[in-house]
Every structure is written in C-alpha cells, then in structure tokens.
Amino acid sequence: MSQISGYEQLNLGEGILIYEMADASDNNGELKKSEWRRLNWFEMMRVITRSLAWQYMEDCEVKDLYVG
C-alpha cells in the first residue's frame, strides 16, 4: 500500500500500523502539541477503503462517487 495522504504508515513487526496526526491538548483544552495517534482496526479499514475508493475514482475518472 502506498502512502495515504494525512497518515503515516509504519511496520514495526506487528503488521501494518497506520497513524494519524492528532492534536493533543492539556486539561484546559488549549492546544499543546500534535502527536501521532495509532488508529484502531476499524479506523484503519475506513482509511484503507477510502484510499482505495479515491484511487479507483482517479483511475476511472469517476467524479460523482461519495466516499464517507
């Protein structure tokens, strides 16, 4: 699988793990920093499915498919 926009793909011996940049905030709700957050299995499937759908649309020049 190629790089997915907005996500980082790492292989740490546990299979493919997908991380996204998540905003971390302190207890006051103020933005503290951004950090990589590991996606759970369902989130990974959603990201992969969306990525494949967009690639299909680009390959077939389909413009009216909604991916949500």
C-alpha positions as CSV (number, residue, x, y, z in Angstrom):
1,M,0.0,0.0,0.0
2,S,1.4,3.4,-0.9
3,Q,1.4,6.5,1.3
4,I,-2.1,7.7,2.3
5,S,-2.5,11.4,2.4
6,G,-2.6,12.7,6.0
7,Y,-1.5,9.4,7.5
8,E,1.8,7.7,8.3
9,Q,2.2,4.0,7.7
10,L,4.7,2.1,9.9
11,N,5.7,-1.5,10.0
12,L,7.0,-2.4,13.5
13,G,6.8,-6.2,13.2
14,E,3.1,-6.1,14.1
15,G,1.9,-5.9,10.6
16,I,1.0,-2.5,9.0
17,L,0.0,0.1,11.5
18,I,-1.5,3.4,10.4
19,Y,-1.0,6.5,12.4
20,E,-2.6,9.9,12.0
21,M,-1.5,13.3,13.3
22,A,-3.8,14.1,16.3
23,D,-3.9,17.3,18.2
24,A,-3.1,16.8,21.9
25,S,-4.5,19.4,24.3
26,D,-3.9,19.9,28.0
27,N,-6.5,19.8,30.8
28,N,-7.6,23.4,30.0
29,G,-8.5,22.5,26.4
30,E,-5.6,24.5,25.0
31,L,-3.7,23.1,22.1
32,K,-0.4,21.7,23.5
33,K,1.2,19.9,20.6
34,S,0.5,17.5,17.8
35,E,1.4,13.9,18.1
36,W,1.0,10.7,16.1
37,R,-2.0,8.6,17.2
38,R,-2.3,4.9,16.4
39,L,-5.6,4.1,14.6
40,N,-7.6,1.1,15.8
41,W,-8.5,-1.7,13.4
42,F,-11.9,-0.2,12.3
43,E,-10.3,3.2,11.7
44,M,-7.6,1.6,9.6
45,M,-10.2,-0.2,7.5
46,R,-12.0,3.0,6.9
47,V,-8.8,4.8,5.9
48,I,-7.8,2.0,3.6
49,T,-11.2,1.7,2.0
50,R,-11.4,5.4,1.4
51,S,-7.9,5.5,-0.1
52,L,-8.8,2.6,-2.5
53,A,-12.0,4.3,-3.5
54,W,-10.2,7.5,-4.3
55,Q,-7.6,5.7,-6.3
56,Y,-10.4,3.9,-8.2
57,M,-12.1,7.2,-8.9
58,E,-8.8,8.7,-10.2
59,D,-8.1,5.6,-12.4
60,C,-11.6,5.6,-13.9
61,E,-12.2,9.3,-13.8
62,V,-15.3,8.8,-11.7
63,K,-16.3,12.2,-10.2
64,D,-19.7,11.7,-8.5
65,L,-19.0,8.9,-6.1
66,Y,-19.5,9.8,-2.4
67,V,-17.0,8.3,0.0
68,G,-18.0,8.9,3.6
